[in-house]
């Protein structure tokens, strides 16, 4: 996963690459329907809470290019 992540984000530091690749791996292979996910928003100090309602699906058109 790390080898695929790095070319997409070449300016990221090595620790950031490991974290990003690990997060993507968990979403694709560990998290399942019915699991809850939390996402912190740094600007507002809020936490978004969501529930996974379907199986993993890759949609290349939905990928952010930063």
PyMOL Python script that loads the backbone (N, CA, C, O; Angstrom):
from pymol import cmd

cmd.read_pdbstr("""\
ATOM      1  N   UNK A   1       0.821  -1.179   0.000  1.00  0.00           N
ATOM      2  CA  UNK A   1       0.000   0.000   0.000  1.00  0.00           C
ATOM      3  C   UNK A   1       0.877   1.260   0.000  1.00  0.00           C
ATOM      4  O   UNK A   1       0.585   2.247  -0.676  1.00  0.00           O
ATOM      5  N   UNK A   2       1.955   1.190   0.779  1.00  0.00           N
ATOM      6  CA  UNK A   2       2.870   2.337   0.852  1.00  0.00           C
ATOM      7  C   UNK A   2       3.476   2.658  -0.512  1.00  0.00           C
ATOM      8  O   UNK A   2       3.636   3.828  -0.861  1.00  0.00           O
ATOM      9  N   UNK A   3       3.811   1.631  -1.279  1.00  0.00           N
ATOM     10  CA  UNK A   3       4.411   1.844  -2.602  1.00  0.00           C
ATOM     11  C   UNK A   3       3.437   2.481  -3.579  1.00  0.00           C
ATOM     12  O   UNK A   3       3.863   3.150  -4.520  1.00  0.00           O
ATOM     13  N   UNK A   4       2.150   2.290  -3.380  1.00  0.00           N
ATOM     14  CA  UNK A   4       1.135   2.922  -4.233  1.00  0.00           C
ATOM     15  C   UNK A   4       0.819   4.335  -3.744  1.00  0.00           C
ATOM     16  O   UNK A   4       0.519   5.220  -4.546  1.00  0.00           O
ATOM     17  N   UNK A   5       0.886   4.544  -2.432  1.00  0.00           N
ATOM     18  CA  UNK A   5       0.549   5.832  -1.833  1.00  0.00           C
ATOM     19  C   UNK A   5       1.593   6.905  -2.177  1.00  0.00           C
ATOM     20  O   UNK A   5       1.244   8.024  -2.553  1.00  0.00           O
ATOM     21  N   UNK A   6       2.869   6.548  -2.044  1.00  0.00           N
ATOM     22  CA  UNK A   6       3.947   7.521  -2.214  1.00  0.00           C
ATOM     23  C   UNK A   6       3.934   8.234  -3.577  1.00  0.00           C
ATOM     24  O   UNK A   6       4.087   9.455  -3.596  1.00  0.00           O
ATOM     25  N   UNK A   7       3.762   7.554  -4.703  1.00  0.00           N
ATOM     26  CA  UNK A   7       3.726   8.277  -5.982  1.00  0.00           C
ATOM     27  C   UNK A   7       2.550   9.268  -6.083  1.00  0.00           C
ATOM     28  O   UNK A   7       2.647  10.285  -6.768  1.00  0.00           O
ATOM     29  N   UNK A   8       1.462   8.962  -5.403  1.00  0.00           N
ATOM     30  CA  UNK A   8       0.305   9.858  -5.450  1.00  0.00           C
ATOM     31  C   UNK A   8       0.525  11.113  -4.603  1.00  0.00           C
ATOM     32  O   UNK A   8      -0.046  12.165  -4.892  1.00  0.00           O
ATOM     33  N   UNK A   9       1.353  11.005  -3.558  1.00  0.00           N
ATOM     34  CA  UNK A   9       1.634  12.117  -2.646  1.00  0.00           C
ATOM     35  C   UNK A   9       3.145  12.229  -2.424  1.00  0.00           C
ATOM     36  O   UNK A   9       3.620  11.989  -1.314  1.00  0.00           O
ATOM     37  N   UNK A  10       3.900  12.585  -3.453  1.00  0.00           N
ATOM     38  CA  UNK A  10       5.365  12.561  -3.375  1.00  0.00           C
ATOM     39  C   UNK A  10       5.959  13.574  -2.396  1.00  0.00           C
ATOM     40  O   UNK A  10       7.105  13.406  -1.979  1.00  0.00           O
ATOM     41  N   UNK A  11       5.228  14.607  -2.020  1.00  0.00           N
ATOM     42  CA  UNK A  11       5.762  15.614  -1.107  1.00  0.00           C
ATOM     43  C   UNK A  11       5.593  15.240   0.363  1.00  0.00           C
ATOM     44  O   UNK A  11       6.141  15.913   1.235  1.00  0.00           O
ATOM     45  N   UNK A  12       4.845  14.180   0.647  1.00  0.00           N
ATOM     46  CA  UNK A  12       4.632  13.762   2.034  1.00  0.00           C
ATOM     47  C   UNK A  12       5.916  13.172   2.629  1.00  0.00           C
ATOM     48  O   UNK A  12       6.703  12.531   1.933  1.00  0.00           O
ATOM     49  N   UNK A  13       6.105  13.401   3.920  1.00  0.00           N
ATOM     50  CA  UNK A  13       7.254  12.828   4.634  1.00  0.00           C
ATOM     51  C   UNK A  13       7.038  11.332   4.817  1.00  0.00           C
ATOM     52  O   UNK A  13       5.930  10.829   4.632  1.00  0.00           O
ATOM     53  N   UNK A  14       8.094  10.631   5.179  1.00  0.00           N
ATOM     54  CA  UNK A  14       8.007   9.176   5.373  1.00  0.00           C
ATOM     55  C   UNK A  14       6.964   8.800   6.437  1.00  0.00           C
ATOM     56  O   UNK A  14       6.165   7.894   6.201  1.00  0.00           O
ATOM     57  N   UNK A  15       6.950   9.469   7.602  1.00  0.00           N
ATOM     58  CA  UNK A  15       5.909   9.114   8.587  1.00  0.00           C
ATOM     59  C   UNK A  15       4.486   9.374   8.075  1.00  0.00           C
ATOM     60  O   UNK A  15       3.569   8.602   8.357  1.00  0.00           O
ATOM     61  N   UNK A  16       4.314  10.451   7.332  1.00  0.00           N
ATOM     62  CA  UNK A  16       2.984  10.770   6.788  1.00  0.00           C
ATOM     63  C   UNK A  16       2.552   9.722   5.751  1.00  0.00           C
ATOM     64  O   UNK A  16       1.371   9.386   5.655  1.00  0.00           O
ATOM     65  N   UNK A  17       3.503   9.218   4.989  1.00  0.00           N
ATOM     66  CA  UNK A  17       3.212   8.170   4.008  1.00  0.00           C
ATOM     67  C   UNK A  17       2.744   6.909   4.724  1.00  0.00           C
ATOM     68  O   UNK A  17       1.768   6.285   4.307  1.00  0.00           O
ATOM     69  N   UNK A  18       3.438   6.526   5.812  1.00  0.00           N
ATOM     70  CA  UNK A  18       3.056   5.330   6.565  1.00  0.00           C
ATOM     71  C   UNK A  18       1.648   5.475   7.140  1.00  0.00           C
ATOM     72  O   UNK A  18       0.852   4.538   7.072  1.00  0.00           O
ATOM     73  N   UNK A  19       1.336   6.641   7.706  1.00  0.00           N
ATOM     74  CA  UNK A  19       0.014   6.874   8.300  1.00  0.00           C
ATOM     75  C   UNK A  19      -1.067   6.833   7.225  1.00  0.00           C
ATOM     76  O   UNK A  19      -2.086   6.164   7.390  1.00  0.00           O
ATOM     77  N   UNK A  20      -0.845   7.547   6.127  1.00  0.00           N
ATOM     78  CA  UNK A  20      -1.836   7.594   5.049  1.00  0.00           C
ATOM     79  C   UNK A  20      -2.085   6.226   4.432  1.00  0.00           C
ATOM     80  O   UNK A  20      -3.231   5.842   4.199  1.00  0.00           O
ATOM     81  N   UNK A  21      -1.022   5.502   4.172  1.00  0.00           N
ATOM     82  CA  UNK A  21      -1.160   4.158   3.588  1.00  0.00           C
ATOM     83  C   UNK A  21      -1.875   3.226   4.560  1.00  0.00           C
ATOM     84  O   UNK A  21      -2.701   2.412   4.149  1.00  0.00           O
ATOM     85  N   UNK A  22      -1.559   3.343   5.847  1.00  0.00           N
ATOM     86  CA  UNK A  22      -2.216   2.505   6.856  1.00  0.00           C
ATOM     87  C   UNK A  22      -3.703   2.789   6.967  1.00  0.00           C
ATOM     88  O   UNK A  22      -4.508   1.868   7.108  1.00  0.00           O
ATOM     89  N   UNK A  23      -4.068   4.063   6.904  1.00  0.00           N
ATOM     90  CA  UNK A  23      -5.488   4.423   6.958  1.00  0.00           C
ATOM     91  C   UNK A  23      -6.236   3.858   5.757  1.00  0.00           C
ATOM     92  O   UNK A  23      -7.324   3.298   5.898  1.00  0.00           O
ATOM     93  N   UNK A  24      -5.650   4.007   4.586  1.00  0.00           N
ATOM     94  CA  UNK A  24      -6.299   3.475   3.385  1.00  0.00           C
ATOM     95  C   UNK A  24      -6.445   1.956   3.446  1.00  0.00           C
ATOM     96  O   UNK A  24      -7.477   1.410   3.059  1.00  0.00           O
ATOM     97  N   UNK A  25      -5.406   1.280   3.934  1.00  0.00           N
ATOM     98  CA  UNK A  25      -5.463  -0.173   4.054  1.00  0.00           C
ATOM     99  C   UNK A  25      -6.607  -0.600   4.976  1.00  0.00           C
ATOM    100  O   UNK A  25      -7.369  -1.509   4.650  1.00  0.00           O
ATOM    101  N   UNK A  26      -6.719   0.067   6.130  1.00  0.00           N
ATOM    102  CA  UNK A  26      -7.776  -0.295   7.081  1.00  0.00           C
ATOM    103  C   UNK A  26      -9.168  -0.068   6.495  1.00  0.00           C
ATOM    104  O   UNK A  26     -10.067  -0.882   6.708  1.00  0.00           O
ATOM    105  N   UNK A  27      -9.354   1.021   5.763  1.00  0.00           N
ATOM    106  CA  UNK A  27     -10.662   1.261   5.155  1.00  0.00           C
ATOM    107  C   UNK A  27     -10.987   0.195   4.114  1.00  0.00           C
ATOM    108  O   UNK A  27     -12.142  -0.210   3.985  1.00  0.00           O
ATOM    109  N   UNK A  28      -9.997  -0.255   3.382  1.00  0.00           N
ATOM    110  CA  UNK A  28     -10.239  -1.242   2.330  1.00  0.00           C
ATOM    111  C   UNK A  28     -10.333  -2.676   2.841  1.00  0.00           C
ATOM    112  O   UNK A  28     -11.038  -3.492   2.245  1.00  0.00           O
ATOM    113  N   UNK A  29      -9.627  -3.007   3.950  1.00  0.00           N
ATOM    114  CA  UNK A  29      -9.512  -4.412   4.341  1.00  0.00           C
ATOM    115  C   UNK A  29      -9.945  -4.757   5.764  1.00  0.00           C
ATOM    116  O   UNK A  29     -10.123  -5.934   6.075  1.00  0.00           O
ATOM    117  N   UNK A  30     -10.119  -3.770   6.629  1.00  0.00           N
ATOM    118  CA  UNK A  30     -10.418  -4.064   8.028  1.00  0.00           C
ATOM    119  C   UNK A  30     -11.821  -3.582   8.419  1.00  0.00           C
ATOM    120  O   UNK A  30     -12.593  -4.334   9.013  1.00  0.00           O
ATOM    121  N   UNK A  31     -12.139  -2.357   8.092  1.00  0.00           N
ATOM    122  CA  UNK A  31     -13.440  -1.794   8.463  1.00  0.00           C
ATOM    123  C   UNK A  31     -14.543  -2.506   7.689  1.00  0.00           C
ATOM    124  O   UNK A  31     -14.405  -2.789   6.499  1.00  0.00           O
ATOM    125  N   UNK A  32     -15.654  -2.792   8.397  1.00  0.00           N
ATOM    126  CA  UNK A  32     -16.760  -3.542   7.788  1.00  0.00           C
ATOM    127  C   UNK A  32     -18.087  -2.811   7.973  1.00  0.00           C
ATOM    128  O   UNK A  32     -18.189  -1.869   8.760  1.00  0.00           O
ATOM    129  N   UNK A  33     -19.093  -3.258   7.240  1.00  0.00           N
ATOM    130  CA  UNK A  33     -20.439  -2.706   7.398  1.00  0.00           C
ATOM    131  C   UNK A  33     -20.835  -2.765   8.868  1.00  0.00           C
ATOM    132  O   UNK A  33     -20.580  -3.750   9.560  1.00  0.00           O
ATOM    133  N   UNK A  34     -21.458  -1.693   9.323  1.00  0.00           N
ATOM    134  CA  UNK A  34     -21.885  -1.622  10.709  1.00  0.00           C
ATOM    135  C   UNK A  34     -20.879  -0.972  11.633  1.00  0.00           C
ATOM    136  O   UNK A  34     -21.232  -0.582  12.745  1.00  0.00           O
ATOM    137  N   UNK A  35     -19.625  -0.845  11.198  1.00  0.00           N
ATOM    138  CA  UNK A  35     -18.611  -0.173  12.014  1.00  0.00           C
ATOM    139  C   UNK A  35     -18.867   1.331  12.016  1.00  0.00           C
ATOM    140  O   UNK A  35     -19.398   1.883  11.053  1.00  0.00           O
ATOM    141  N   UNK A  36     -18.485   1.977  13.098  1.00  0.00           N
ATOM    142  CA  UNK A  36     -18.565   3.428  13.188  1.00  0.00           C
ATOM    143  C   UNK A  36     -17.184   4.010  12.934  1.00  0.00           C
ATOM    144  O   UNK A  36     -16.175   3.422  13.324  1.00  0.00           O
ATOM    145  N   UNK A  37     -17.139   5.166  12.279  1.00  0.00           N
ATOM    146  CA  UNK A  37     -15.878   5.853  12.007  1.00  0.00           C
ATOM    147  C   UNK A  37     -15.975   7.276  12.540  1.00  0.00           C
ATOM    148  O   UNK A  37     -17.045   7.885  12.519  1.00  0.00           O
ATOM    149  N   UNK A  38     -14.853   7.800  13.016  1.00  0.00           N
ATOM    150  CA  UNK A  38     -14.767   9.152  13.540  1.00  0.00           C
ATOM    151  C   UNK A  38     -13.729   9.924  12.746  1.00  0.00           C
ATOM    152  O   UNK A  38     -12.669   9.391  12.417  1.00  0.00           O
ATOM    153  N   UNK A  39     -14.032  11.183  12.436  1.00  0.00           N
ATOM    154  CA  UNK A  39     -13.091  12.037  11.730  1.00  0.00           C
ATOM    155  C   UNK A  39     -13.028  13.388  12.422  1.00  0.00           C
ATOM    156  O   UNK A  39     -14.027  14.107  12.458  1.00  0.00           O
ATOM    157  N   UNK A  40     -11.872  13.750  12.973  1.00  0.00           N
ATOM    158  CA  UNK A  40     -11.766  15.058  13.624  1.00  0.00           C
ATOM    159  C   UNK A  40     -11.591  16.181  12.600  1.00  0.00           C
ATOM    160  O   UNK A  40     -10.899  16.017  11.595  1.00  0.00           O
ATOM    161  N   UNK A  41     -12.225  17.319  12.869  1.00  0.00           N
ATOM    162  CA  UNK A  41     -12.033  18.520  12.061  1.00  0.00           C
ATOM    163  C   UNK A  41     -11.165  19.478  12.869  1.00  0.00           C
ATOM    164  O   UNK A  41     -11.602  19.994  13.898  1.00  0.00           O
ATOM    165  N   UNK A  42      -9.949  19.718  12.413  1.00  0.00           N
ATOM    166  CA  UNK A  42      -9.003  20.537  13.173  1.00  0.00           C
ATOM    167  C   UNK A  42      -9.484  21.973  13.343  1.00  0.00           C
ATOM    168  O   UNK A  42      -9.328  22.553  14.418  1.00  0.00           O
ATOM    169  N   UNK A  43     -10.064  22.552  12.297  1.00  0.00           N
ATOM    170  CA  UNK A  43     -10.447  23.963  12.332  1.00  0.00           C
ATOM    171  C   UNK A  43     -11.527  24.233  13.377  1.00  0.00           C
ATOM    172  O   UNK A  43     -11.414  25.178  14.157  1.00  0.00           O
ATOM    173  N   UNK A  44     -12.572  23.406  13.394  1.00  0.00           N
ATOM    174  CA  UNK A  44     -13.695  23.653  14.303  1.00  0.00           C
ATOM    175  C   UNK A  44     -13.609  22.838  15.589  1.00  0.00           C
ATOM    176  O   UNK A  44     -14.416  23.030  16.498  1.00  0.00           O
ATOM    177  N   UNK A  45     -12.632  21.925  15.675  1.00  0.00           N
ATOM    178  CA  UNK A  45     -12.470  21.040  16.827  1.00  0.00           C
ATOM    179  C   UNK A  45     -13.705  20.160  17.049  1.00  0.00           C
ATOM    180  O   UNK A  45     -13.995  19.760  18.176  1.00  0.00           O
ATOM    181  N   UNK A  46     -14.414  19.869  15.985  1.00  0.00           N
ATOM    182  CA  UNK A  46     -15.556  18.954  16.032  1.00  0.00           C
ATOM    183  C   UNK A  46     -15.101  17.574  15.580  1.00  0.00           C
ATOM    184  O   UNK A  46     -14.037  17.422  14.979  1.00  0.00           O
ATOM    185  N   UNK A  47     -15.916  16.578  15.876  1.00  0.00           N
ATOM    186  CA  UNK A  47     -15.650  15.215  15.420  1.00  0.00           C
ATOM    187  C   UNK A  47     -16.882  14.744  14.653  1.00  0.00           C
ATOM    188  O   UNK A  47     -17.993  14.752  15.182  1.00  0.00           O
ATOM    189  N   UNK A  48     -16.677  14.334  13.404  1.00  0.00           N
ATOM    190  CA  UNK A  48     -17.754  13.767  12.602  1.00  0.00           C
ATOM    191  C   UNK A  48     -17.858  12.284  12.905  1.00  0.00           C
ATOM    192  O   UNK A  48     -16.840  11.600  13.014  1.00  0.00           O
ATOM    193  N   UNK A  49     -19.070  11.782  13.042  1.00  0.00           N
ATOM    194  CA  UNK A  49     -19.304  10.370  13.330  1.00  0.00           C
ATOM    195  C   UNK A  49     -20.151   9.799  12.208  1.00  0.00           C
ATOM    196  O   UNK A  49     -21.166  10.382  11.830  1.00  0.00           O
ATOM    197  N   UNK A  50     -19.734   8.660  11.676  1.00  0.00           N
ATOM    198  CA  UNK A  50     -20.484   8.009  10.612  1.00  0.00           C
ATOM    199  C   UNK A  50     -20.502   6.506  10.796  1.00  0.00           C
ATOM    200  O   UNK A  50     -19.705   5.943  11.546  1.00  0.00           O
ATOM    201  N   UNK A  51     -21.423   5.868  10.100  1.00  0.00           N
ATOM    202  CA  UNK A  51     -21.518   4.414  10.125  1.00  0.00           C
ATOM    203  C   UNK A  51     -21.278   3.884   8.720  1.00  0.00           C
ATOM    204  O   UNK A  51     -21.812   4.421   7.750  1.00  0.00           O
ATOM    205  N   UNK A  52     -20.480   2.838   8.611  1.00  0.00           N
ATOM    206  CA  UNK A  52     -20.217   2.198   7.320  1.00  0.00           C
ATOM    207  C   UNK A  52     -21.474   1.412   6.941  1.00  0.00           C
ATOM    208  O   UNK A  52     -21.920   0.539   7.686  1.00  0.00           O
ATOM    209  N   UNK A  53     -22.041   1.736   5.765  1.00  0.00           N
ATOM    210  CA  UNK A  53     -23.311   1.115   5.375  1.00  0.00           C
ATOM    211  C   UNK A  53     -23.202   0.223   4.141  1.00  0.00           C
ATOM    212  O   UNK A  53     -24.202  -0.339   3.693  1.00  0.00           O
ATOM    213  N   UNK A  54     -21.992   0.089   3.589  1.00  0.00           N
ATOM    214  CA  UNK A  54     -21.831  -0.798   2.429  1.00  0.00           C
ATOM    215  C   UNK A  54     -20.416  -1.354   2.419  1.00  0.00           C
ATOM    216  O   UNK A  54     -19.554  -0.902   3.173  1.00  0.00           O
ATOM    217  N   UNK A  55     -20.187  -2.325   1.567  1.00  0.00           N
ATOM    218  CA  UNK A  55     -18.850  -2.886   1.398  1.00  0.00           C
ATOM    219  C   UNK A  55     -17.939  -1.867   0.726  1.00  0.00           C
ATOM    220  O   UNK A  55     -18.411  -0.907   0.116  1.00  0.00           O
ATOM    221  N   UNK A  56     -16.628  -2.081   0.842  1.00  0.00           N
ATOM    222  CA  UNK A  56     -15.642  -1.218   0.214  1.00  0.00           C
ATOM    223  C   UNK A  56     -15.836  -1.204  -1.297  1.00  0.00           C
ATOM    224  O   UNK A  56     -16.084  -2.238  -1.918  1.00  0.00           O
ATOM    225  N   UNK A  57     -15.718  -0.010  -1.876  1.00  0.00           N
ATOM    226  CA  UNK A  57     -15.806   0.141  -3.326  1.00  0.00           C
ATOM    227  C   UNK A  57     -14.841   1.243  -3.739  1.00  0.00           C
ATOM    228  O   UNK A  57     -14.887   2.339  -3.182  1.00  0.00           O
ATOM    229  N   UNK A  58     -13.973   0.973  -4.700  1.00  0.00           N
ATOM    230  CA  UNK A  58     -13.044   1.989  -5.195  1.00  0.00           C
ATOM    231  C   UNK A  58     -13.700   2.749  -6.334  1.00  0.00           C
ATOM    232  O   UNK A  58     -14.176   2.153  -7.300  1.00  0.00           O
ATOM    233  N   UNK A  59     -13.721   4.073  -6.211  1.00  0.00           N
ATOM    234  CA  UNK A  59     -14.271   4.936  -7.252  1.00  0.00           C
ATOM    235  C   UNK A  59     -13.196   5.960  -7.605  1.00  0.00           C
ATOM    236  O   UNK A  59     -13.034   6.946  -6.885  1.00  0.00           O
ATOM    237  N   UNK A  60     -12.455   5.751  -8.701  1.00  0.00           N
ATOM    238  CA  UNK A  60     -11.351   6.650  -9.033  1.00  0.00           C
ATOM    239  C   UNK A  60     -11.785   8.084  -9.296  1.00  0.00           C
ATOM    240  O   UNK A  60     -10.970   8.998  -9.176  1.00  0.00           O
ATOM    241  N   UNK A  61     -13.031   8.303  -9.647  1.00  0.00           N
ATOM    242  CA  UNK A  61     -13.512   9.657  -9.893  1.00  0.00           C
ATOM    243  C   UNK A  61     -13.733  10.435  -8.599  1.00  0.00           C
ATOM    244  O   UNK A  61     -13.819  11.663  -8.625  1.00  0.00           O
ATOM    245  N   UNK A  62     -13.825   9.740  -7.478  1.00  0.00           N
ATOM    246  CA  UNK A  62     -14.064  10.387  -6.185  1.00  0.00           C
ATOM    247  C   UNK A  62     -12.782  10.697  -5.439  1.00  0.00           C
ATOM    248  O   UNK A  62     -12.836  11.258  -4.344  1.00  0.00           O
ATOM    249  N   UNK A  63     -11.624  10.348  -6.000  1.00  0.00           N
ATOM    250  CA  UNK A  63     -10.348  10.523  -5.324  1.00  0.00           C
ATOM    251  C   UNK A  63      -9.898  11.984  -5.443  1.00  0.00           C
ATOM    252  O   UNK A  63      -9.873  12.556  -6.533  1.00  0.00           O
ATOM    253  N   UNK A  64      -9.545  12.571  -4.294  1.00  0.00           N
ATOM    254  CA  UNK A  64      -9.059  13.944  -4.260  1.00  0.00           C
ATOM    255  C   UNK A  64      -7.606  13.969  -4.744  1.00  0.00           C
ATOM    256  O   UNK A  64      -6.816  13.094  -4.390  1.00  0.00           O
ATOM    257  N   UNK A  65      -7.265  14.948  -5.534  1.00  0.00           N
ATOM    258  CA  UNK A  65      -5.887  15.102  -6.028  1.00  0.00           C
ATOM    259  C   UNK A  65      -5.131  16.159  -5.229  1.00  0.00           C
ATOM    260  O   UNK A  65      -4.051  16.588  -5.637  1.00  0.00           O
ATOM    261  N   UNK A  66      -5.698  16.588  -4.077  1.00  0.00           N
ATOM    262  CA  UNK A  66      -5.137  17.629  -3.209  1.00  0.00           C
ATOM    263  C   UNK A  66      -4.945  18.869  -3.987  1.00  0.00           C
ATOM    264  O   UNK A  66      -4.483  19.873  -3.446  1.00  0.00           O
TER     265      UNK A  66
END
""", "prot")
cmd.dss("prot")
cmd.show_as("cartoon", "prot")
cmd.util.cbc("prot")
cmd.orient("prot")
